[in-house]
Amino acid sequence: MDWFNITLFISMFLVVLILAWGLITMARGGEYNKSNSNILMRYRIIFQAVAILIFVCLLMYKRYSNG
């Protein structure tokens, strides 16, 4: 496994982890959900944007470095 795959896996794993955290929080309900659901959604959106940016940068790097 090269560092491209490891970087992509880590970024996707973090997005899935935050998504699962938000879903579990929403399913449990209660005061924690009311106070943190919006923050968790913002984190998910930020991490998704970073993961897409990493993906695009790695694709560009691979395309231009391998000819």
VOKOL-661701 format. One record per atom (N, C-alpha, C): residue in three letters; x, y, z. Coordinates in steps of 0.02 Angstrom, whole numbers, plus 50000, padded with zeros to 5 digits. Example, Ala and Ser with C-alpha at 12.3 -4.5 7.8 and 13.67 -1.06 7.14 Angstrom:
Ala506604971650390/Ala506154977550390/Ala506604983550390/Ser506424988850354/Ser506844994750357/Ser506455000250394/
% end
This chain:
Met500424994150000/Met500005000050000/Met500445006250000/Asp500335010549953/Asp500735016649951/Asp500395022149991/Trp500715027849997/Trp500465033150038/Trp499845036450009/Phe499725035649943/Phe499105038249913/Phe498505034749944/Asn498525028149944/Asn497965024249970/Asn497875025250045/Ile498415025750081/Ile498365026850153/Ile498045033550168/Thr498255038750133/Thr497975045450143/Thr497225045550127/Leu497035042450071/Leu496335042250053/Leu495925038250103/Phe496195032650125/Phe495845028550174/Phe495735032250240/Ile496235035750263/Ile496175039450326/Ile495655045050320/Ser495675048650264/Ser495195054150256/Ser494485051550251/Met494375046150214/Met493705043250209/Met493485040250275/Phe493935037150312/Phe493765034250376/Phe493545039650426/Leu493885045350425/Leu493685050750470/Leu492985053450453/Val492825053850389/Val492165056050369/Val491635051150393/Val491765044650383/Val491285039550405/Val491215039550480/Leu491765040550516/Leu491745040650589/Leu491325046450614/Ile491405052250586/Ile491015058050607/Ile490285057150588/Leu490145054250529/Leu489465052850509/Leu489135048050558/Ala489485042750577/Ala489205037950624/Ala489095041150692/Trp489545045450714/Trp489465048950777/Trp488835053250776/Gly488725056750721/Gly488115060850715/Gly487485056650713/Leu487505051050677/Leu486915046750674/Leu486745043550741/Ile487255041350777/Ile487135038450843/Ile486865043750891/Thr487135049750887/Thr486895055250929/Thr486165056850913/Met486005057050849/Met485315058550829/Met484835053050851/Ala485055046750846/Ala484625041150865/Ala484495041050940/Arg484995042950980/Arg484915042851052/Arg484485048651077/Gly484525054251040/Gly484135060151060/Gly484395063351123/Gly483965066951156/Gly484155069951220/Gly484495076651213/Glu484755079051269/Glu485065085651272/Glu485705086051231/Tyr486095080651231/Tyr486725080651193/Tyr486585081651118/Asn486055078351094/Asn485875079151024/Asn485675086251008/Lys485275089251052/Lys485045096051040/Lys485615101051039/Ser486105100051081/Ser486645104951085/Ser487215103751036/Asn487285097651010/Asn487875096050969/Asn487715093650898/Ser487095092750879/Ser486955090050812/Ser487185094650756/Asn487095101150765/Asn487295105850714/Asn488055106150708/Ile488405105750763/Ile489135105750763/Ile489405099550728/Leu489105093850742/Leu489325087550710/Leu489215087850634/Met488665090850613/Met488535091450541/Met489065096050509/Arg489245101250543/Arg489765105750516/Arg490435102150511/Tyr490605098250562/Tyr491225094350559/Tyr491215089550500/Arg490655086250489/Arg490605081450434/Arg490705084950367/Ile490385090750359/Ile490455094350296/Ile491175096650285/Ile491495099050338/Ile492195101250332/Ile492645095350314/Phe492555089650349/Phe492975083950335/Phe492835081050265/Gln492215081350242/Gln492075079150174/Gln492425083650123/Ala492405090050134/Ala492745094750088/Ala493505093450088/Val493785092250146/Val494505090850149/Val494665084250114/Ala494235079150123/Ala494345072650091/Ala494305073350015/Ile493825077249990/Ile493775078249918/Ile494375082049892/Leu494605087049929/Leu495195090849909/Leu495815086449907/Ile495895082149957/Ile496455077449957/Ile496415072749897/Phe495815070249883/Phe495715065749826/Phe495905069049761/Val495675075149750/Val495825078749688/Val496565080249683/Cys496875082349737/Cys497595083749736/Cys498005077549721/Leu497805071849750/Leu498175065649737/Leu498075063349665/Leu497475064249638/Leu497365062449568/Leu497785066749521/Met497815073249535/Met498225077749494/Met498955075949500/Tyr499185074349561/Tyr499885072549571/Tyr500055066249533/Lys499625061149537/Lys499755054949502/Lys499745055949426/Arg499285060049403/Arg499225061149331/Arg499845064649302/Tyr500085069649337/Tyr500645073449311/Tyr501325070549329/Ser501355066249378/Ser502015063449395/Ser502165057049356/Asn501645053449335/Asn501765047149298/Asn501725047949223/Gly501655053849199/Gly501705055149128/Gly501075054749090/
% end
